[in-house]
């Protein structure tokens, strides 16, 4: 029987707790970078590279190791969905 709490974490080689820690960490970093981007929109001399640096760092973290195979699968699904929507 499928368990929605453990199926996805297992697919990326993590336990539920490990996955919640990684996902929470990524989420908080995204919030911080998003806030920096909003400040940058008004005051362009502040947080000049924060958004792009955060995106690159998170991409590297998410697509490394066992997560790489999962990320490639997600990208393939997105490409298929975009083609179907066109």
BELUR-V105324 format. One record per residue. N is the residue number from 1. SS is DSSP state (2 for helix, 1 for strand, 0 for the rest). Layout:
{{N,SS} {N,SS}}
This chain:
{{1,0} {2,0} {3,0} {4,0} {5,0} {6,0} {7,2} {8,2} {9,2} {10,2} {11,2} {12,0} {13,0} {14,0} {15,0} {16,2} {17,2} {18,2} {19,2} {20,2} {21,2} {22,2} {23,2} {24,2} {25,2} {26,2} {27,2} {28,2} {29,2} {30,2} {31,2} {32,2} {33,2} {34,2} {35,2} {36,2} {37,2} {38,2} {39,2} {40,2} {41,2} {42,2} {43,0} {44,0} {45,0} {46,0} {47,0} {48,0} {49,0} {50,2} {51,2} {52,2} {53,2} {54,2} {55,2} {56,2} {57,2} {58,2} {59,2} {60,2} {61,2} {62,2} {63,0} {64,0} {65,0} {66,2} {67,2} {68,2} {69,2} {70,2} {71,2} {72,2} {73,2} {74,2} {75,2} {76,2} {77,2} {78,2} {79,2} {80,2} {81,2} {82,2} {83,2} {84,2} {85,2} {86,0}}
